[in-house]
């Protein structure tokens, strides 16, 4: 999702690698779940996130739509994001008022129920990615998660992703495809735009992932299928 702020406004002044220590540790977020609350529709999912959610829940995109995830237009493409659920408590004795918006996978104790399978957005936070022509750099977002003293953590460990290098290659591939598809879709008629963006959603999200098969193999096959189908509009 495009941000209106400049890089200088959001980062701490340096770029990080997976083997750098970053000041993000906070006692395993004990007693805090602020980053899981009131996020609106900002936690956009990518195909790996979708695969991991399927692994975590044993359910498909179709099973989760309008329950834990929803879709919306993001920079010209139709993409899913985590929904916000609403707690209600009767504080007045006369009516039930919404008390809190939170991730659908947040427990009543304020803990993530899919932590090992959480989306990339959540894995990064409060880190972020700054994309360049040759890939991306990791940044620390200076105004995020500022209420606690932080301890240094190896970024590779903070992300907690098996075969991180392979995952990073995938992230670069998906980002490149998204940018190319966004630019191509911008020149289509409304009807063609809707058809193309819904096709991309179908290929990478709606079509069920096989959770007993490696994600990257499935992703590569879907990318080849999609690029072949859209070869007339994609570079």
Helices and strands as residue ranges (DSSP letters): H 7-10, E 21-25, G 27-29, G 34-36, H 47-57, H 61-64, E 69-74, E 77-82, E 84-89, E 97-103, G 115-117, H 120-124, E 127-132, E 135-140, E 151-154, H 155-159, H 164-185, H 190-201, I 202-206, H 215-229
